[in-house]
Amino acid sequence: HAAEAQRTDLMTITRHVLNEQSRHPESRGDFTILLSHIVLGCKFVAAAVNKAGLAKLIGLAGETNVQGEEQKKLDVLSNEVFVKALVSSGRTCVLVSEENEEAIFVDPALRGKFVNPLLLHPDLVKVPQRRTVAFPDRVLVLSLSLFRYCVCFDPLDGSSNIDCGVSIGTIFGIYMVKDKDNVTLEDVLQPGTNMLAAGYCMYGSSCTLVLSTGNGVNGFTLDPSLGEFILTHPNIKIPRKGKIYSVNEGNAKNWDGPTAKFVEKCKYPEDGSPPRSLRYIGSMVADVHRTLLYGGIFLYPADQKSPNGKLRVLYEVFPMSFLMEQAGGQAFTGKQRALELAPAKLHDRSPVFLGSYDDVEEIKALYASMSNSG
Ligand code: P6P
């Protein structure tokens, strides 16, 4: 019966988030509404990414001119879909996208006031209210929806990998906006420690959405027959230590001392333990997802060519660092805890070392000892 119950008791992402949000009676469903629009964007992109391959092969109607170049436009199409979905949620004030040079300030008319009828358990309501007729154990509360959000996202990270069918993904981070009628770049250039939620959706052999709202990390897999993301990886915890390191060895000649030393130790362990395996896909969402599930460390260090590394703070480093910490791992920039960075500009970059707690500790120790010794 348990297996049967499991099969019919579908824990969709929306239901899961509603359960989590019910722990915050002050939340008026705004976050759930925002998330449902992000989920809609992910479903659209999943379908488009899957079709893109076919379009190139069989020239689907409307895609006949697809040759590489059209597929590359998937990131532009994905961006349009996410921007429209986020604006139409009525819960966002400002958006930052990898595809847009400037922040997108949502038309104030679309940030409007919403009166949300809520049926709450009487214990959750401070001011006694009349019980409703239909639900005698609930009270009807008409509340002004007050929460508004800033969303930073990369609509299709790793899109150069589309043509060869390598997994790519959407990455997003969500902040609360202080005053929705007076939104400034201050609301965007916040440290990652202020993030309320973060996640990614990986478009690969299956479509997997990994999300944290600050209470741990959960993974959901899209069931195309239902069009729903179903909870398949509850309460993901990254192994404390891993056997995999993930870095682009092609940049080795430009690495600084601590990174070079760390990679050296992965290949030629000094304690006689077996060498670690190198796995590098070159698509951040895929490399981070493997690291989260199997353990290990993902590195995108600074180097002489790019002193701040390659990955962007607001919509790559922060969301992935938030998830790693929520899963029991950590994220480091070479100088500090990644989430404590204070970005000065929208598309700032930062080096990042993230993954299993002990593995990141190792590279932190190297940076501490080698930078002290000059
Ligand atoms: P490199 C993809 O272009 C991306 O932004 C990330 O998804 C990925 O981790 C990184 O760049 C790969 O960069 O320099 O190793 O090719």
Boltz pocket constraint, residues with backbone or C-beta under 6 A from the ligand:
constraints:
  - pocket:
      binder: B
      contacts: [[A, 157], [A, 158], [A, 159], [A, 160], [A, 248], [A, 282], [A, 283], [A, 284], [A, 285], [A, 287], [A, 310]]
      max_distance: 6.0
